[in-house]
Amino acid sequence: MHEISTRTAGAAASVLQQNAATSEITRNAVNAARGTNAVVTALNKISDAAIGTRVAAETVRIASNSVDASVGKLRAEIESFLNKVAV
């Protein structure tokens, strides 16, 4: 009877150790999931910022082309005016 009790106590202790290990694994998995979620959130913010930067760069490019065209037209008008005045 004493041997059965000892073995039962040993089995119970093993079950407790397994439960503790399982709990630790669960905590680690939850922490890893939280960390992964934080990384995904950060990457989404970076992606949004990159999209915003691309849109801003495109706006600057369009404005630059417009200014370039306006400068070309102004230069032509000034040259035309100067040619008329010189005559």
N, C-alpha and C positions, 0 to 999 in steps of 0.2 A: 504494500500500500504506500509506503514511504517513497519507493522508487517511482511509482505512478505519479505521485504528488510532485516529486522533483522534476520529472519529465514534463508534466503539465505546466509547471511554473516556468520551465525553460522555454517551452513552446509559447507560452503567453508572453514571455520577455521578448522572444523573437518576433512575435506579431507586433508588439509595441515598437520595436526597433524598425520594423518594416513600415509601420504607420508613420513613424517620425521621418523616415527617409522619403516616403511618398509625399508627406506634407512639405518637406524641404524642396523636393522636385517640383511640386505644384507652385510653391512660392517663387522658385527660380523661373518657371515658365511664365508666370504672371508678370514678373519683373521684366523678362525678356520681351513679352508682348507689349508692355508699356513703353519700353525703350524703342521697340520697332515702330510703335505708333508715333512716338515723338520724332523719330527720323523721317517717317512718311510726312508728318505735318510740316517739318522743316523743308523737305524737298518740294512739297506743294507750294510753300511760300517762295522758295527760290524759283520755281517754275513760273509762278505768277509774276515775280519781279522781272524775270527774263522776258516774258511776254510784254510787260509794260515797257521795258527798255527797247525791245524791238519796235513797238508801236511808236515810241518817242523818236527813235532813230529814223523811222520811215517819215514821220512828220517833218523832222529837220531836213531830210533829203529832199522832200517835196518843196519845202520853203526855200531851200538853197537853189534848187532848179528854177523856181519862180523868180528869185532875186537875180540869178544869172541871166535869165531871159529879159527881165526888166532892164538890167544894166546894158545888155546888148542893144535893146531898142533905144534906150536913152543915148547911148554912144552914137548910134546911127542918126538920130535926130539932131544931136549936137553937131556932128560932122556936116549934115545937110545944112543946118543953119549957118555954120561957119563958112561953108562954100558959097552960100547965097550972099553973105555979108562981104566976102572977099571979092565978089564980082563987081 
